[in-house]
């Protein structure tokens, strides 16, 4: 829904069938650089997170420490997210992302160096996790607000669909490749991350779009909080984003996957890579289906059903002791989560003017960070108190309850018929 006082950045055309001619997209060189750079950066990030979590559990065998890794990646974002949104609306967005990727390459370099010198420790892993947590909001704000600037409005929906497909393929490839590289050694993972981050940084730095430096204005509380105010005055956005926040916060099992891989399913680091990739496989399949036939009716109801299905799959995964079944359940959960992502991102694009995209993307980043990184801490905390299986099952039950509760609290969202 568009409010009378807000002008959407572009009218969102209906997504075309997947078989539609994609040649017009590839004629935009900056979009091509963006997508290739996105592959490299996501693959590297997935491998790096996989390596840090496995490295930590291998050192300490502590679910509490796994939770702390997630907390350390979340807390810095609380301090940097709003500033990141402001920077994304004031700087060249491609160069901002490139700077973030260089910083992550340096982080991977530190990990490789300390590992080679046998100096890596629990505290060093937590410190570098803090660094990654501080960097990520700047990258995500710049990245999310950059894509709509690279293609004409008529190609925006198709380019978003292509970017989503690229993201899911990368999320599948990253952990799987990381798991294979573990057979060589953890430093093979870190060195591959360094190369991938560096190449992606060059690609983002060379992205070109019609960038007009905005008028200088001081950084004030009003400018920093503008994105929060915008989301807060749009009930549909607030309901959708907060639904994702709490569902993933309680229903996410990512932080405990190393425990499942090592002690419950007994599949080692290679199996851990497959477990981390499984949700992306489901997401890719659902993305493929929705690109051929978009959700056209009952958007709100289907969103809530998808969140409930996600929770049910997490419950079943927590109880599973058979590796193939666990993979299937995580894949279904990833597919259900993709429905939520598509609905939220489409609403954000429809409701946000370009001058605000960076700051609204920052708010979205804050919610995503809270649901992912803080969710990892919550998983580690509850696993320490109630056991790994109890933590995962309880989180899935909470997610189902949240879907039911949001259907009552945000009735405009539950009753939303179409995305536009």
N, C-alpha and C positions, 0 to 999 in steps of 0.2 A: 504494500500500500504506500502511495506517495502522498506525503503531507502537503497541503497547499503552499506552505512557506518554503519547501525544499524542492530543488530542481534536480532530478536524477542526472547522473553524468551522461548516460546514453540510454536510449530505448533498447531494451534487451530483446533481440529477435528470438524467435523460437529456434531451438537447436535443430540443425538439419540432420538427416539420416547419416549414419556413419559412412555410407557408400558415396556420399556427395563428393564432388571434385574438390580435392584439397590443394590443388596447384596454386590457387591465389594466395594461400597462407605462406607457402614456401617462397613466394616472390619477395617477401619482406625479410631482408637479410638480418635485421635486428631481431626479428622473432626467431629465426633459425639459431642465431647465437644464444638467445635467451633459453631456448629449449635444450640445446646441447649443454650449455652451462648448467642448466637445472639438473640434467642427468648426472653430470660429474659431481655437483655439490651434494645432491641427495644421496648418491651412492657412497660418497666419502663420509657424510654425516652418519648414515646408518651403520657403516663399518666401524666408525669411531665409537659410537655409543655401544655397539655390540662388544667391542674390544674392552672398553672401560668397565662395563658391567661384568664381563667374564673375568677380567683381570682382578677386579675387586673381590669377587666371590672366591676366585682361586687363591687369593692371598689370605682372606679372613674367614671364609666359610660362614659368613654372617648375613642373615636376611636384613638385619638392622642396618648394616653398612650399605647394602644394595638400596635400601630406602633412602639413606643419606645421599647417595649419588643423585637420586631424583630430586631431593630437596635442594641440594647445592646447585642444580641446574635451574631450579625454579626461583629461588629467592633473589638472585641478582636482577632477574627480569622485573620484579616489582619496582626496583629503583630506576631501571633504564627504559622500560617500555614506553612510557609517555614521551620521554625525550626522543626515543627512536622514531615515534610517529611524527613529531615535530620536524626532525631531520629529514624524514622521507618526503615531507611536503615542502622542504626548503632547499634540498640538495638534488643533484643529478642522481636519480635512483639507481641506475646501473653502476655508477662508481661507488655508491654507498654499499651496495651488495658486494662489489669486488673487494673493498676494504675489509669487510667482514670475513670473506673467504680467505684472504691472506692471513688474518688473525687466527683463523682456525687451522691453517696450515702450520703456523708457528706453534700452536698448541700441540698438534700431532708431532712436530719436530721435538718438542720438549719431552713428550711421552716416549718417543723412540730413543732419544738420548739417554734418559734416565733408566730405561729398560736395558739398553746395551751396557750401561755402566753398573747394572744391578743396584740402582739407587731408588727404584720405584717403590713407593710405600702407600699405605692406606691414606695418609695425610696428603701426599702429592696427588693422588687420584682425585681426592675431594677438592683440592685447590684448583686443579685444572678443570674440574667440572664446574666450579664457580666461574671460571673464565669463560667457558662455553656458554653458560647461562646468561652472562652479561652481554655476550656478542649476539646471541640468536635473535632478540627482539629487533635489532637494527636490520638484520638480514631479512627477516620475515616481513617487516613493514615495507622495506624497499621493494622486495620481490612482489608482494601482493599488489602493491599500487603501481608497479611498473608495467605489467602485462597489458592493461587497457590502453596504454600510450603507444603501443607498437603496431597496432593494426587499425584500419578504419572501423567505425562503429558497426558497419554491416558484417564484419568478420569477427567481431568480438566474441560472440557465443561459440563459434567454431574454434577459435584459438584457445578459449578457456577449456573446451572439451579436450582438445589436443594436449594442452598442458597437464590436465588431470590424468590423461592416459600415460603421458611421459612420467609423471610423478609416481604413479602406481607401479609401472615397470621398474623404475629406479628403486623403489622401496622393496620390491621383490629381489632385485639383483644385488642390492647392497649387502643385506645380511647373509644371503647365500654365498656371495663371493667372499665375505668376511669369514664365514665358517670354513670355506675351502682353504683360505690363506692361513688359518689357524694351524693347519696341518704342517705348514712350514715353520710357523712361530708367530707370536703376537707382534713382533717387530715388522714382519712382512705386511701385516694389516696397517700399522702406523705409517710405514713408508709409502704404501699405495695411497693412503689418504692424503699424504703431503703432495704427491704428484697430481692427484685428482682435484684437490682444492686449488692448486696453483693454476692449472689449465682453465678451470672454470672461472677463476678470478680474471684472467686475461679476456675471456669471452664476454663476461659482464662489463668489463671496463670499456670494451669496444662497441657496446650496444648504443645505437643512435636513435634519438627520437626528438620531436619538436619540444625542446626544453627551453622554457623562458624563465630565467631566474626571478622568483617572486620578490616583491618589494621587501626590504629589510624591516623587520619588526622585532621588538624585544621578546625574549622568552619570558612569558608571564604565566601565572597560574591559569589564567583564562585560556591562553593558547594551548597549554599543555593538556588541560582538561576538556577541550572542545570535543574530542572524540567520545569521551565518556558521556558528556552531555547529549551529544547527538544520539548515541545508542539508547541512553536512558529515556529520551523523549519519543522513541519509536518502540512501542510495546512488542511488535512482532519480532524485531531484531533482538530486543532484550530477552524475550521468551525463548527464541530459538538458540541464541548463544548460551544463555544460562542452562538450558536443557542439556546441551552438549557438555558444558562444564561439569555439571554434577553427575551426569551419566558416566562419563569417562573417568571422573575423579574416583568414583566408587567401583565402577565396573572394569577398570583397566587392570590387566594382569601382567603387563609387560615386564615390570620390575622383577617378578617372581619366575619368569621363564627360565633363567639359569638354574634355579632350584629344580623346576620340573624336568629340565633336560638332564641334569646330573643325578638327581636322587629319586625321582618318581618315574620318569619315562626311560631313564638310562640310555640316552642317545648322544651324550657328549656335545662338544662345541659345534660339530657339523649339524647335529639335530637341532641345536639351539638356533642356528642360522635359518633352518627350515621353519621352525616355530615362529621366529620373528617375521618371516616372509609370508606366512600363510594368510594373515589378515589382508595383506596387499593383493594376494591372488584373488580373494573374494571381492575386494574392492574393484579390481580391474574387470572382473566378469560383470559386476553390476554396472560399472561405468559404461562398458560396451553395450549392455542392454538398454540403458537409459539414453545413450546417444542415438540409438535407433528409434526409441519410442520414449519420449520424455514424459514425466509425470504431468498430467494435464488436469486432473480433477482430484479432489480430496487430499490436497497436499499436506495440510496439517494433520489429518488423521493418519495418513501413511507415515509421516514423520514420527509420530508417537508410537505407532505399531513397530516401526523399525527399531526404535530405541528399546522397546520391550523385548523384541526378538534378540537384540544384542545382549541384553541382560540374561535371557534364558540360555543363550549359547555359552556365556561365561560360567553360569552355574554348572552346565553339563561338562564343560572343559575342566573345571575344578575337580569334578568327580571322576573324570576319565583316567584310565590306566593303560590305554592302548594308543600308541603313537599315531597311527593313521586316523583314528577317530578324533583325536585331539587336533590334528591338522585341519580336518574337515570343519570342526566346530569353530576354530579360529577363523577359517576362511568365511564361513557364514556370518560370523560376527563382523568381520571386516566389510563384507558386502552391506550389511545393515547400517553400519556406521557411515558408509559412503552416501547413502540416501540423505542422512542428516547433513553431511558436508555439502552436498549439491544444493540442498534447499537453503542452507545458511549463506553460502557464497553467492548464490543468485540474488537473494534478498539484499545482501550487502551492496552488490553492484547496482541494483535497481534504485536503492535508496540514498546512495552516497554521491555527492558532487565531487568532481576531480580534485578541487582544492582541499577537500577533507579526506581524501582516500588514505593518505598516509596515517593520519591520526586514528581513523576508524579501523584501519588494518592493525594499528598498534593495540587497540582495545581487543580486537579479535585475537591477536597474538597473546595478550595477557590471559584471556580466557583459555586459549589452547594450552598455554604454558601451565596454567593452574591445573587443568584437567590431566595433562600428561605428567609433568614433573612432580607436582604436588601429589598426584595420584600414585606415583611410584613410592613416595614417602609413606603415604597412607597404607599402601600394600605392605611395605616393610614393617611398619609399626604394628598393623593388625596381625601379620604373620608371626611376629615375635610374641604377641599376646595369645593368639588363638590357633597358631599353626598355619602352615601354607595353604592347605586345602580349605580350612575354615575361613581364611581371609578371602580367598577367591570366590567361594560359594556365597558368603555374606555380601560381598560386593555386587555380585550378579543379582541377588535378591533386592538390594537397595536400588539398583538401576531400574528394575521392573517397577518398583514402588514409585520412583521418581517420574517415570513415564505416565503413570496413573495420576499422580499429584499434579503434574504440569497440565494435564488435560482439564483440570478444574481451575487452576490458578491463572492460566493464560488461555481463556476461552477464544479470544480472537485468533490465536495461533492454531488451536485445535480445530476451529471452524474454517480456517483458511482454505479456499477451494483451489485457487491457482497461484502460481508463483508471481505472475504479473498483476 
